[in-house]
Amino acid sequence: MKYLFYSIVCSIPFLAQISCSPIKNKATPQTISIAELSSMAIFQHLNSETTDFFNQFSKGLPKINPWLCARDTIRQKDTLYFFGSLDFDLITKPIAKDSFRLTIPDSLKLKYRYIGETSNNMRDFATIYEFSPLLPTADPKIFLIQEFIWHNDCGDLKALQDTICTRFGSRRFLKFKIENNKIDFVEPVGIPNDNNDVLFFPWFHRRKLNN
């Protein structure tokens, strides 16, 4: 039910403690590298109305972890978030652990910025995104991207400034269809059996977003 809510409504960083070596420049059948296709797919998603829901209560510009890497979970200092593997039967095994650096395009530099090395994802109050590269499936035209999101929900934008807000952490897959160099977002995909895909943190006053 938690994932269904996110689907209806619309839909660290370096601390992940995962070995991420530079990705090899492997070409797809479309002759464009996985790195380039992944960047195109992610920024197409971030530049859509879907992300406006998550970004509306960000403290400052939403942030992006610049390293694309397949992650099972997130660990920050002594805290482990999202117990249970982030996996899906459709993904071709083994899942590559290589990564590459994502570069924010000029068209989005006023809308997003990179996350800092010492950021606290739970208490940062900015919307934070972490992604994997495109992950192939048995269908050569279908790819999945892991998406971790940290965001705030403060209810009605017209409410008073001291409205109660809640911070969430969530994870899911984004499904894309790629054919002849054309990238189409298909749908968000929840984790099978609702496997710890949403975290809820203590409430706070909306005025903290302005301090």
N, C-alpha and C positions, 0 to 999 in steps of 0.2 A: 504493500500500500504506500510505503514511503516513496518508492521510486515512481509509482503511478502519479503521485502528487506533483513531483518535479516534471514529469512528462506533460501533464496537463497545464501547468502554469506556464511553461515555455518549452522548459526542458523536461631541511626544506630543501626546498630548493637544493642547494649544495649539501643540505643536511640529510638528505635521503639515505646517505651512507651506502650507495650502490656504485659498483665499479662501472664507470662509463668511459670507455676508450673511444677515440674518434671513429665515426662510422666510415666504412669504405664506400667509395663513390660508385655504388652498384647501379647499373642502369636497369630500368624496367623495360618491358616490351614496348612502352611508349617512347623510349629513348631519353626520358627525363629521369634524373637520379631520384632515389627515394628521399634524399634530403630535401631537394627542391619541391617535390610533390607534397611532402609532409608540411613544409612551410606554407605552401599555397593553400592546402586544406585547412590548416589551423587558423591562418589569418582570414580566410573566407568565413570560418565559423565565428571568430572573434569580432568580425566586422558586421555581424548579422544582428537582427532584432532579438534573437534567442539569448544572447549574452547581456542585453540591456537589463533584463530582469535581475541578473546577478550583480551587475555593476551599479545599480541605482543607489545603493547605500554604501558604496566604497568610501573609505576615508582617504582622500587624495586619489590619484590615478590608480586604476587597477594594475596589478603587477603580474609579471610572467617570469617563471623560472626559465632562463635561456637554454638550459640543457634538456634536450629531448632524449628520454631514456625510458625503457620499459621498467616499471616499478611494481612490486607486489604490495608495498606498504610505504608508510612515511615514518621516519624516526627523527625526533628532535630532542637533542640532549638525552635525557633518560626516559622520555615518553615515546611509546610506540602507538601510532594511530592505525586504524583500519586493520584489525586482526583478520587473518585469512587471506589467502592468495587472490590476487586480482587476475582471474583467468577466464577463458571462455572457450568452449569446445570448438568454435568455428576457426579459431586462430591456428595457423600452421605452426607445428612444433618442430624443432625447439624454437623458443622465442629469442630473438637476437638481443643481446645486452649492450650492443654498441650504441653510441649516441653521437649527436652533433649539436653545435650551437645554433640557436634560433636567433635571427636578426630581425628586429622590429622594422618594418618598412617605413619609409618617410611619411606615407599617407596615414600611419597610425601612431606616430611618435608623440602626438599631442593627446592621445587617448590611452596609451599604455606605457609602462616603464618596466625595467628589469627589477627583480627582487634583490634585496641586499643579502650579504652573507650571514649577517647576524639577526635577520628578521625572525620574529616569533609568530608563526602562522596563526596560532590561536588568539593572540592578543594584539596583532598588528592592526586590525580593523579595516585594512584595505582588502579588496577582493583579490585573491591570489589564484593563479592558474598554473598547473603543471601537466605536461603532456608527454606521451610517448611518440616515437615516429609512427608512420603508417605500418600496421601489422598485417601481413598477407593472410588470406583465408583460402579455402579450397577453390573458391570461385575467383579466377584471376582478375575479375573486375571489381571485387568487393574487398575493402580494407577496413580495419578497425583502429581507432586511436584511443589510448587510455587518457581519461581526463580526470584530474583531481581539482576540486574547486573549494576554496575557503571564502565564505561570503556572509554578509549580514542581511537580516530581514527586519525591517522596522514598521511594517504594516502600511497604512495609508500615508502617502506623501503629504497630504493636506493636514495631517494631525499636528499636535503641538510638538515643540522641539524636545520635550522631555519624554516623549513616547518611548516605551520599552522596546528594546531591540534584542535579537538573539543572533549569535554567530553559529554558523553551520560549517561542517566539513563534509564533503560528499565526493563520491567517485563513481564513474560510469564509463561506458565506451561510446564513441561517436562512430557511426557507420558511414562510409563514403563509397561512392561508385566512381571509378576512374576508367574512362574509355576514350581513346584517341586524344590524350592530353587534356580532356575535359573532366573537371572534378565536380561532382554533385553530392551535396550532403543528403543522406537518406533519412536517418533518424538517430536519436539517442537510444542506447541499448543498456538496460539495467543488468546488474550482476545476477547470475542464476541463484535462485533461492534467497534473494535479498540478503546476501552475505555481508552484513556489517557495512553497508554502503553509505550510511548517513550518520554523522556525529552531531550532537547538540551540546553547546557550551553555555555557561551561565549567562543570564540576561544582563543587559547594561542599558544606560540611558542614551538616547540618541544624541544628546549634546556632546558626548565623547567623540563623536565623529567630526565635530567642529573645533575641538581643542588642539 
